Structures are given as C-alpha cells and as structure tokens.
Amino acid sequence: MEKHVYVSDIATHEGEEVLLRGWLYGKRSSGKLHFLQVRDGTGIIQCIVSKKDVPEAVFAAAAGVPQEAAVEVRGKVAKDPRSPLGFELHVNDFRVVQGEQGYPIQPKEHGVGFLQEQRHLWLRSARQRAILAVRHTIIKAIRDYFDERGYTLVDSPILTPAACEGTSTLFEVPYFDLGKAYLTQSGQLYGEAAAMAVGKAYVFGPTFRAEKSKTRRHLTEFWMVEPEVAWMDLEGAMDLAEDFLVEIVRRVLQKHERELGSVLERDVAALQNVQKPFPRITYTEAIESIQKTGHAVRWGDDLGGDEETILCKQFDRPVMVHRYPAEMKAFYFKKDPKDPKVALGVDVLAPEGYGEIIGGGQREDDYATLKAAIEQHKLPAEAFSWYLDLRKFGSVPHSGFGLGVERTVSWICGLHHVRETIPFPRMMERLTP
C-alpha cells in the first residue's frame, strides 16, 4: 500500500512504493525520460518519468507540467549515489493538482526589486527556504536557551503610552479617547518589571522603529529577544550575552552546516570561530583603535557602520564594546560610579562587517537618579510613573540586553541585506506584499 511520505524521510522508504505531494521546482527532458525536481518543503528529490513505465497520458502530463505546479507523484524509492539525498523516485503515476503557465520567477537572474515584489513566491526558492530554516533554528535556540536556564517568558505590550528609546522613531496610533499610543520600540521596560517578579525574565516579540534609514541593516519592523535579570551587573550581562551567542551559533552549525555552505555559500569556518571568550574593550579603546587606522573619529562620536566594520576586522569573533559615553545612551542606563561620563552599557558587534547584534547593559536602579534622567530627556512623567515605582518598592541592581533576530540571521547566513532575513520585510519604502 502506498505511503504519503516527505522528502526528508525518503531514506527510510528505500524500495517501497510511496506517494509524494509537492511542487515542481525544476524540469528537464531527454527524449523518453523526464527528470522532475519536486520539492515538498522538507527537501527536493529527483523524480524520473520513463515513457516505458507510465501510460502515455501520464508521460504527456509530466511533459507539460508548469513550474511550481502542485503535483502528486507515485513511485518507487531507489538509491542513487549521485543525488544529494542519495535517493530518487522512479515514477509510475503522476498527477497535476493545480498549476498555470507563466510563473513569474524563472530560472534566471532577477533584480532584487522585482524579487521583493514577488516575495510571496520568492520564498519558495532554495536560498530563501534555507534562510527560513536557519531563522527557525535561531528562534528555537533562543527559546530553549532561556527556558532551560530558569527564565520566564513574559509577553510585553505592542501598544505603549510612550517611548523607551528616542521619541523621533515612534509609529503613532490613535487610541480611542486616550489620545495617542505608539508601536513598541522595545519590551525592555516591561521586562524589568517582570524581572522584579520572577528574577529572570525574557521578552520576545516584534518591535517597531520609524527610523528613516535605507541601509542594509535596517527594517521598520523586526523581532527582538530581551532578557532582564535581577541582581545582575554589567559584567554578568556580558557573560550572559557571550554564552548565549555561542550557543545559538553552535545550534545552527549542528543542524544547518550543509545548507550554510552549499546553498547560502557561507564561510562556515568563520562561524566555527565563534567561541568564548569574546574580546572585551571599552568605547575609549575602540575609538583609539579605529583612529590608528587613519579613520577620522573622535571620542563622543557614535560608532556607525563604517567604524564598526573597521573595528571588527581586527577580530575573528564578536567583540564586546562597553562603557559608551553616557550622553549617547538612553535615560535608563546606569552611569559608571568610577567615571560618570560613561554608561554601564555594552554592544556586541558581529565580525565580517555585520555590526551590532546585541545592545544592553546595567539599568539605573536609584529612584532619584532615574527620575532626574526622565526629566532631563523631557519624557512624560505620567507615562513613566509605573517604571519609577520599580525603584521605590524593592529596587535592586539589574541588567539585560536586546538581540535583534534579523541582524543575527543576516550575520549567521552571511547575507548582504537584512531584508532577506524575515519572510515579509517592512522597510521605509516597502509595505507589500
């Protein structure tokens, strides 16, 4: 009796008659043979249709099947050492379920703009499916890491009453009789409240930045994971970030090393270098190091993409830059008691020009100091009254960070642009499909 099987399980059905359901990925013909590449979401297998083995109508159907048509294929699983799978299917029956001629994405070079317009179909390509698979593994590794270490997942609101980063990058939303609400820039502030309840918390969800930037590193909608830990200082946050990143990369290599190399053409050796310890340098040391290359940068300047790339070329793994100028950081960062000019913050910069993938540090835990910072940044006091309460009732030192999923996917997959890292990217100039 035929069995409906998935391509990923085909090796366990050698010599059996099976039913495969999927889509036509590619086709070539050689007289009395049709070689059909059929994908089902778990892999691609070659299905051989021989004129001598099938009725004439079936052979004709295989000859005329259009690209990406939905198909059902019946046949016998046979070994084939030339196949990447090690197996192929010798077809005895073939049926087109649905499909039309004129599939927009042909097996040729297309411009990125065109492919973005066809994103709903572009996802079917081998490259995009490999990226989706790596993204899935990264997200699972993130959840497993924190779940297995006693963290509690806390869902933060997407609609918020005020900014937690800069007020210039907020998306406004009308909110009934209460006026304006905003799409969240980060779940961090709510993660801090949760950390005071459960000790170790993490927030994981979509975030939004109305930043008018068209660089290859920016999206207006992206996903962040943000752990917050009570009784943790800056050093503890750096230890956590380091261990966390090493584990994510290890999990991806364990599961996707073949796709990274063969499909995405990623230099896997560069990922294998991601081991502890990471270099840790102060912002001041980073500026001095960049200046030595002849690049014009001064203390107090932000590290942009060019500066990050220059700095990261000096290391073969992520580098941690800590203690940035306090004026560059958000109101909630604690200042270094030994040098109040700098904040107890850290950015983790990925190598190979991928830049910041983690940002975080120690939070200000003193009520009066935080209240003054809110006033200094001209933030609405009423919207942050609950946040100040955390410093009135059982305040403790605490730290955390945010990891951007899309930038991490971009780095691990070796992608040029972050737009390929999420199924349907939202950018300044794109809101479709």
C-alpha positions in Angstrom: 0.0 0.0 0.0 1.4 3.4 -1.0 2.5 5.7 1.8 2.5 9.5 1.7 6.0 10.5 2.7 8.1 13.6 3.0 11.3 14.1 1.1 13.2 14.4 4.4 12.1 10.9 5.3 12.7 9.3 2.0 15.8 7.3 3.1 13.6 5.2 5.4 11.5 4.0 2.5 14.1 2.5 0.2 12.5 0.0 -2.2 8.9 1.0 -1.3 6.1 2.4 -3.4 5.3 5.8 -2.0 3.2 8.9 -2.7 4.9 12.2 -2.7 3.0 15.5 -2.7 4.7 18.8 -3.5 5.5 21.4 -6.2 7.5 21.2 -9.4 10.8 23.0 -8.7 12.6 22.3 -12.0 12.4 20.0 -15.0 14.5 18.7 -17.9 13.7 16.2 -20.6 15.7 13.7 -22.6 13.7 12.0 -25.2 11.9 9.2 -23.5 12.7 10.5 -19.9 11.5 13.4 -17.9 13.6 14.4 -14.8 11.3 16.3 -12.4 12.7 18.1 -9.4 9.9 18.0 -6.8 10.0 19.9 -3.5 7.7 19.5 -0.6 9.0 22.0 1.9 11.3 19.4 3.6 13.6 18.9 0.6 13.9 18.3 -3.1 14.0 14.9 -4.8 14.5 13.9 -8.5 11.6 12.0 -9.9 12.2 10.1 -13.1 9.3 9.6 -15.5 10.1 7.0 -18.2 7.9 6.6 -21.2 8.1 2.8 -21.0 6.9 2.8 -17.3 3.9 5.0 -17.4 0.7 5.4 -19.6 1.0 7.9 -22.5 -1.3 10.4 -20.7 0.9 10.4 -17.6 4.1 11.0 -19.7 2.3 13.9 -21.5 1.3 15.4 -18.2 4.8 15.3 -17.0 6.0 16.9 -20.2 3.6 19.8 -19.9 3.6 20.5 -16.2 4.4 24.1 -15.5 6.9 25.4 -12.9 5.6 25.4 -9.3 2.5 23.4 -10.2 1.2 21.4 -7.3 1.7 17.7 -8.1 1.2 14.2 -6.7 3.9 11.7 -7.7 3.7 7.9 -7.1 6.7 5.7 -7.5 9.4 3.5 -6.1 12.2 4.9 -3.9 15.6 3.9 -5.3 19.2 4.6 -4.2 21.2 7.0 -6.3 24.7 8.0 -5.1 24.8 11.0 -7.5 21.8 12.6 -5.7 22.4 15.0 -2.8 19.8 12.9 -0.9 21.2 9.6 -2.0 17.8 8.6 -3.4 15.5 9.3 -6.3 11.9 8.3 -7.2 11.1 6.0 -10.2 7.6 7.2 -11.2 4.7 5.0 -12.1 2.0 7.7 -11.8 1.9 11.4 -11.9 -0.9 14.0 -11.5 -1.0 17.7 -11.7 -3.2 19.0 -8.9 -3.1 22.7 -10.0 -0.8 24.9 -11.9 -0.7 27.5 -14.6 1.9 28.6 -17.1 3.7 31.9 -16.6 5.3 31.5 -13.1 6.9 35.0 -12.6 10.2 33.9 -11.2 12.1 32.0 -13.9 15.4 30.1 -13.5 17.5 33.1 -14.4 18.9 36.3 -12.8 16.3 38.7 -11.5 16.7 42.1 -9.8 16.2 42.4 -6.1 13.4 44.9 -6.6 11.5 42.5 -8.8 12.1 39.7 -6.3 10.8 41.8 -3.4 7.6 42.4 -5.3 7.3 38.7 -5.7 8.3 37.9 -2.1 5.3 35.6 -1.6 6.7 33.4 -4.4 10.4 34.1 -3.9 10.1 32.3 -0.5 9.9 29.1 -2.5 13.5 29.3 -3.8 16.1 27.0 -2.2 18.0 30.0 -0.9 15.1 31.6 0.8 13.9 28.3 2.3 17.3 27.7 3.7 17.2 31.2 5.3 13.8 30.5 6.8 15.1 27.2 8.2 18.1 28.9 9.8 15.8 31.6 11.3 13.5 28.9 12.7 16.5 27.2 14.4 17.8 30.5 15.8 14.4 31.3 17.3 14.1 27.8 18.8 17.7 28.1 20.2 16.8 31.4 21.8 13.7 30.0 23.5 15.5 26.8 24.5 18.4 28.7 26.0 16.3 30.8 28.3 13.7 28.1 29.0 16.4 25.6 30.1 18.0 28.1 32.4 15.0 29.1 34.5 13.9 32.2 32.7 10.2 33.1 32.5 8.8 34.3 29.1 6.8 37.5 29.7 4.8 39.0 26.8 5.1 42.8 26.7 2.5 45.0 25.1 2.9 46.2 21.5 0.9 49.3 22.1 2.6 51.6 24.6 2.0 55.1 26.0 5.5 56.5 25.5 8.9 55.9 24.0 11.6 53.8 25.6 14.2 54.8 23.1 14.2 58.0 21.0 10.9 59.8 20.5 11.8 60.5 16.9 11.4 56.9 15.8 7.9 56.2 17.0 4.9 55.0 15.0 1.8 56.8 16.2 -1.6 55.0 16.6 -4.8 56.7 17.5 -6.1 55.1 20.7 -9.8 55.8 21.4 -10.4 58.6 23.9 -6.9 58.4 25.4 -5.2 60.1 22.5 -2.1 58.6 21.0 -0.5 55.2 21.5 2.8 54.0 20.0 4.0 50.8 18.5 6.7 49.5 20.9 10.3 50.1 20.2 11.3 47.5 22.8 9.8 45.3 25.5 12.7 46.1 27.9 10.9 48.3 30.4 8.2 45.7 30.9 10.9 43.1 31.1 12.4 45.0 34.0 9.1 44.9 35.9 8.9 41.1 35.2 12.4 40.6 36.5 11.4 42.0 39.8 8.6 39.5 39.9 10.3 36.3 38.7 14.1 37.1 39.0 15.0 36.1 35.4 12.7 37.1 32.6 12.8 37.4 28.9 10.6 39.3 26.4 10.4 38.1 22.8 8.3 39.8 20.2 8.0 42.3 17.3 9.4 45.8 17.7 9.0 48.9 15.5 11.3 51.8 14.7 10.1 54.7 12.5 13.7 55.3 11.5 14.2 57.0 8.1 17.0 54.7 7.2 17.6 52.8 4.0 20.8 51.0 5.0 21.2 47.2 4.5 21.0 46.8 8.3 17.6 48.4 9.0 14.0 47.3 9.0 11.0 49.2 10.4 9.5 46.0 11.9 11.8 43.4 13.4 12.0 40.8 16.3 13.9 41.2 19.5 14.6 38.9 22.4 15.3 40.8 25.6 16.4 39.1 28.8 16.3 41.0 32.1 17.9 39.7 35.3 17.6 40.9 38.9 20.9 41.2 40.9 22.9 41.2 37.7 25.6 43.8 36.9 27.2 44.8 33.6 29.8 42.0 33.8 27.1 39.5 34.3 25.2 40.8 31.3 28.3 40.5 29.2 28.9 36.9 30.4 25.3 36.1 29.6 25.4 37.6 26.1 28.6 35.8 25.3 27.4 32.4 26.3 24.0 33.0 24.6 25.6 33.8 21.2 28.0 30.9 21.3 25.1 28.5 21.9 23.0 30.0 19.1 25.8 29.6 16.6 26.6 26.1 17.8 23.0 25.0 17.3 22.8 26.5 13.8 26.0 24.8 12.8 24.8 21.5 14.3 21.7 21.5 12.2 22.4 23.6 9.1 26.1 23.4 8.3 25.4 21.7 4.9 22.8 24.3 3.8 25.0 27.2 5.0 27.9 26.0 2.8 26.2 24.6 -0.3 23.0 26.7 -0.6 24.0 30.0 1.1 27.7 29.8 0.2 28.5 30.9 3.8 32.1 30.7 5.0 31.3 28.2 7.8 34.9 28.4 9.2 34.1 32.0 10.3 31.2 30.8 12.3 33.2 28.0 13.9 35.5 30.7 15.4 32.6 32.0 17.5 33.9 30.6 20.8 34.4 32.0 24.2 36.0 34.3 25.3 35.0 37.3 23.2 37.3 40.3 23.2 36.1 43.0 25.6 37.2 46.6 25.0 36.0 49.9 26.3 34.5 52.5 23.9 37.6 54.6 24.6 39.8 51.8 23.5 37.7 51.2 20.4 38.0 54.9 19.4 41.8 54.7 19.8 42.0 51.5 17.8 39.9 53.0 14.9 42.0 56.2 15.0 45.1 54.2 14.5 43.8 53.0 11.1 43.7 56.7 10.0 39.9 56.9 10.1 38.6 60.3 11.4 36.6 59.6 14.6 36.6 61.4 17.9 35.7 60.4 21.4 32.0 61.1 21.7 31.1 60.1 18.2 28.7 57.3 17.6 30.1 54.1 16.1 28.4 53.8 12.7 28.6 51.0 10.2 32.0 52.1 8.8 33.5 52.4 12.3 32.1 49.1 13.4 33.5 47.4 10.3 37.0 48.8 10.8 37.0 47.7 14.4 35.6 44.2 13.8 38.2 43.5 11.1 40.7 43.2 13.9 38.9 40.2 15.5 37.9 36.8 14.3 34.8 36.6 16.5 32.2 39.0 18.0 33.7 41.9 20.1 32.1 43.5 23.1 32.4 47.3 23.3 31.4 48.6 26.7 31.2 51.9 28.6 30.0 54.2 25.9 29.6 58.0 26.6 26.6 58.4 28.9 25.1 61.1 26.6 24.8 58.6 23.7 22.7 56.1 25.8 19.1 56.0 26.8 17.8 57.5 30.0 17.7 54.2 31.9 21.4 53.3 31.7 23.3 53.4 34.9 26.4 55.6 34.9 29.8 54.1 35.9 30.4 55.1 39.5 34.1 55.2 38.7 33.6 57.5 35.7 30.2 59.2 35.4 31.0 60.3 31.8 30.3 56.7 30.6 27.4 54.4 31.0 27.4 50.8 32.1 26.3 49.6 28.6 27.7 47.1 26.1 27.2 46.5 22.4 28.2 43.1 20.9 29.5 43.7 17.3 29.5 40.7 14.9 32.5 40.2 12.7 32.7 40.4 8.9 31.0 43.8 8.8 27.7 42.8 10.3 27.9 45.3 13.2 25.7 45.5 16.3 23.6 42.5 17.1 23.2 42.9 20.9 22.8 46.1 22.9 22.3 46.4 26.6 23.8 46.9 30.0 23.0 47.7 33.6 19.9 49.7 34.4 19.7 52.7 36.7 18.2 51.3 40.0 18.1 54.5 42.1 14.8 56.3 42.2 16.0 59.9 42.4 18.6 59.4 39.7 16.2 57.8 37.2 13.5 60.5 37.9 16.1 63.2 37.1 17.1 61.4 33.9 13.4 61.2 32.8 13.0 64.9 33.4 16.3 65.7 31.6 15.2 63.7 28.5 11.8 65.6 28.6 9.8 62.4 28.8 6.2 62.4 30.1 6.4 61.8 33.8 2.9 60.3 34.0 3.7 57.6 31.4 6.8 56.5 33.4 5.3 56.6 36.9 4.9 52.8 36.9 8.5 52.4 35.8 9.7 54.6 38.7 7.7 52.5 41.1 10.1 49.7 40.4 12.8 51.9 42.0 10.6 52.7 45.0 9.5 49.2 46.0 12.3 46.7 46.3 14.8 48.1 43.8 17.9 46.1 43.1 20.8 46.2 40.6 19.6 44.6 37.4 20.8 44.2 33.8 19.7 42.9 30.4 20.1 43.3 26.7 18.3 43.0 23.4 19.3 40.8 20.5 17.9 41.6 17.1 16.8 38.4 15.4 17.1 39.7 11.8 20.6 41.0 12.2 21.6 37.8 13.8 20.1 35.8 10.9 21.9 38.1 8.4 25.2 37.5 10.1 24.9 33.8 10.5 23.7 33.3 7.0 26.2 35.7 5.5 23.5 37.8 3.8 24.2 41.2 2.3 20.9 42.8 3.2 18.7 42.3 6.3 15.5 42.2 4.0 16.1 38.5 3.3 16.0 37.5 6.9 12.3 37.9 7.6 9.5 36.4 5.5 7.8 39.7 4.6 10.2 42.6 5.3 8.9 46.1 6.2 11.2 48.9 5.2 10.9 52.6 4.7 9.9 52.2 1.0 8.1 48.8 1.3 4.8 47.8 2.9 3.9 45.0 0.4 3.2 42.2 -0.2 
